[in-house]
Amino acid sequence: MDRYAVAGHPVEHSQSPFIHATFARATGQAMEYGRLLCPIGGFADAVQEFADDGGRGCNVTVPFKFDAFARAERHSERAALAQAVNTLRFDSQGWFGDNTDGAGLVRDIERNAGVPLRGRRVLLIGAGGAAAGAMGPLIDAHPAELVVANRTPDKAAALVERHRPLADRRTVRVAATPLDRAGEAFDVVVNASVSSLTGADVPVDAAVLRPGSLALDMMYGAAAAGFLGWATAHGAVARDGLGMLVEQAAESFALWRGVMPDTAPVLAALRRRLETAA
């Protein structure tokens, strides 16, 4: 049976095994999917051992998306632009790296949340691996403006400049800014920073929201509660990262198995699972 896993540190909280097991049953794919805890500083060796033991691929979560990019011999176009990898496929030519985060985010916003991005003003908080994966697909969705706000402005500026040729082709205004000057009244606000994961306060002022804005945190469960409460208190429509998680997983599944699974029933089942666990 083909073996896959989610690789990260920590990894015990991941819902990816449930998601991919559900996809496999629905599509009739013979595979198993587990968790791979990688030591800090030992990601490449741990994943190589998994591949040598018959692993066919893995998802990559924090904090190893840049490590995965550096180790992969080949990359998809979207991974090369992001310079971050969240999906690896192992084949006769070595490691192939892809990034499905942004495609999953855009699909969740536009299809599941029902918010078209074309012509909207979007704020992306953070400039790490999650934000890097999201930026290209967000630009491809043709918003009017995409602003990247980060604690280290130079990092945000580097991310913006790497994506500027794509933004120019799509006629999308892009800019980088420090967190304390992120701007006001965005239509969509996406938190791709580690603030929720670490339990820190929301890193931007509530002025970034307007009544009815979509405010999405890439985290879910207890980790996202602070951001979601903040967004709701300021009149925004709050959304966690579960939909993005399922949609990006479907992209990974399709890369590995050649089949795109139906995500709606899996997302509904996952929400019921987490509500029951709570």
N, C-alpha and C positions, 0 to 999 in steps of 0.2 A: 504494500500500500504506500502511495506517495506521501511523504512527510513534509510538513511546513510548520513554521513557528513564528511567534512574535518575539523579537529580540530587543531587550532594553534593560534599564536599571533605574527604578524598580520595574517589575513586570507582573507581579502576582495579582494586581488589580485589573489587568487587561481583560476586556470583554471580547477581544478578537477570537479566541478559541470558540466561544459560543456562536459568534457571527458566522465564522467560516464553516463550522459544523452544520449550521442551519442551511447555508448556501449549498453545501455538498449534498445534503439530503434532498433538497429541492431540485437539484440539477442532476442527480444520479452520479455524482463524481466519487470515485473511490480514493479517499485521502484522509489523513489525520492531521490535526493541527494542535500544537502545544505551545508552551512558554519556554523561552530560553533566557535565563538570567545571565547577563554578561558582566564580568567585573569591570569596574572603571579602569581604563587603560588596557583592557584585554578583549575588546569587542571583536577585532578581526580574527584573533586566534579562536575565540569561542564559536564564532559563526563558521569559520573554516572547518573546525572539527565537526560541526553539525552537517555541513555539506559533505565532508569526507565520509560521514556515517550514513549517507544516503539521502540527506535533506535535499529537497528540490527548490526551496525558496523560503524567504522569510519577510515578514514586515519588520520595520525598524522604528522604534519609538525613542523618546528622550532617554539619554542625551546623545544618541549615536548617529543622527542623520547626516552630520558632516563627515563622521568617520566612515560611514557606508559609502558616501560619495567618493571619498579619497581612495577607498579600497577597490571599488568596482572598476573593472577594465573597460567596460562599455556603458554608455548612458543613453537614455531617451533624450529627445530634444528638451522636454520640460524639466528633466532632472539636470541637464547640463546648464540650463538657464538659472535654475534655482540654486545649483551647486549644493544640493542636499538630496538625499535619497531616503525614501521610506519603504521601498519595495525592492527586494533582490530576487533574481531568478538565477539559479545555478544550471549551467549547461556545459556542453563540450568546449565552449570558448571561454569559460570562466564565469565571473560574476557580471550580470547585467543589472544596472541600477535604474529605477524609475522613480517618479514622484507622483503619487496619486492624490496627495492632500488637497491641492488646489481644485482639481476637477471635482473631488468629493464635496468641498466647501461650496463651490458655485452651484452644483446640482442641488444641494440641500437648500440653499438660499432661494434659488429660482423655482425649483419644482416642489420641494416639501413645504417651504415657508411661503411660497407664492409671491416672492418679491423679485421683480425683474431688475437687473442691475444696469441695463442700458440707460444712459443719461443720468444716473444717480451719482451723488457724492458719497465716497466711501472712505472711511478711516480704518487703517490697519495698524493696530497697536502691537509693537514688537518688531524685531528685525532678525530673529534667530531662525532656526531651521523650519519651524512651522510657518512663519511669515514668508520665508523665502519660497517655500513650496506653494504658497497661496497666491503670490503676487502675479505670476504670469497668467494663470487662468482667470484671475480677477480682471486683468487688463483685457484679455480676450473676450470678456463679457461686455466690453464697451461702456464702462461707466464714463461719466463726464470728467470725473476727477478722482484720483486715488492718492491719498496722503498717508505716508508711513511715519508714525511717531514712535520714538524709541528713547530710552534713557541715555544711550550713547548716540548723539546725533550723527557722528561720522559713520557709524555702522548702518544707520538708516539711509544716509546719503549714498553709500556704496551700493546698497541694495537697489535704490532707485536708479542710479546711473547704469547699473548692469541691465536694467529693464527699460531704459529710456528708448533704445531703438524700437523695441516692440511697441511701447506706448506711442511713439511718434507714428508708427504705421497704423495704429488703431485710433489715432487722434484723441488720445486720452491724456489729460493733464496729470502729471505725477510730481510729487514733492516730498521732501523729507523735513521733519521738524522735531524739536525736543518735545518731551511729554508735556511740559508746562505751557507750550504754545501750539497745541495740537489743532486748534481751530474751533469752530462752532457749527451747530445745527447740521450734522451729517445725516444722510438718509439711512446709511448702513454703517455700523461700528462693529468691527471684528477684533476681539481680544485674542491675539496670538502670542502674548507675552507669558512669562512663567509666574505672573502674579497670583493667579488662582491656584496653581500647583503648589506654591509655597505658602499660601494663606495670607499674602500681602494685600494691602488696600488696593482698590482700583487705581491704576496709575495715571489717569487723566481726569480733568475736571468735568463735571456734569454738563457743562456748556457744549460739549461735543454732541450731545443728544438734542433732539427736538421731539415734541409730542408725536408719537407714532413711528419714530425711528425703529429700525430693527437693530437690536444689540445682541450679538452672538458671541458667546465664549466658546473657544475650542475645547475646553474641559467639560466634564459632565459630572453628575452626582454631587456629592458634598463639596468637591473642589470648586464647582461653578456657582455654588449657592450665593456667595457674596456678590459676585458680579451681577447675577440675575436679579437679586434683591435691589441692588443699586440701580439697575436699569429700570425696573418696574417702578421704583419710588420716584423716578424722574420722568415718568410718562412714556417710556419706550416699550416696545414689544420685545420681551426677553426670550432668548433661545439658547439652549445649551448645545454642546458639540456632538450629541448622540447621532443626529442625522448625518453630519459630516463623517463621523466614524464609520457608519454603515456604508455610506456612498463611496468613500475612498477604499474601503475593504472590497466592495464590488469591483472597482477598477483593478485592484490587485488580483482578485480571483480570476477576472477575465484575462489578465496577462498570463497567469499560470496555466489556466485550464481551457482557455479559448471559448468560454461561455460567460455571458453577462447575466448574473442572477437578478431576479425581481427583488428589489430592496424594501418595498413598502411593508410586506408582512414580517420581514426580519426586524425592521425598526419598531414596529408595533410590539412584537414579541420581546424585544430587548427592553423597551420601556416597561412592560408588564413585569419582566424579570427583576428589574431594578426597584420598581415600586414594591414588589413583594419582599425583596431583600431588606428594604428600608423598614 
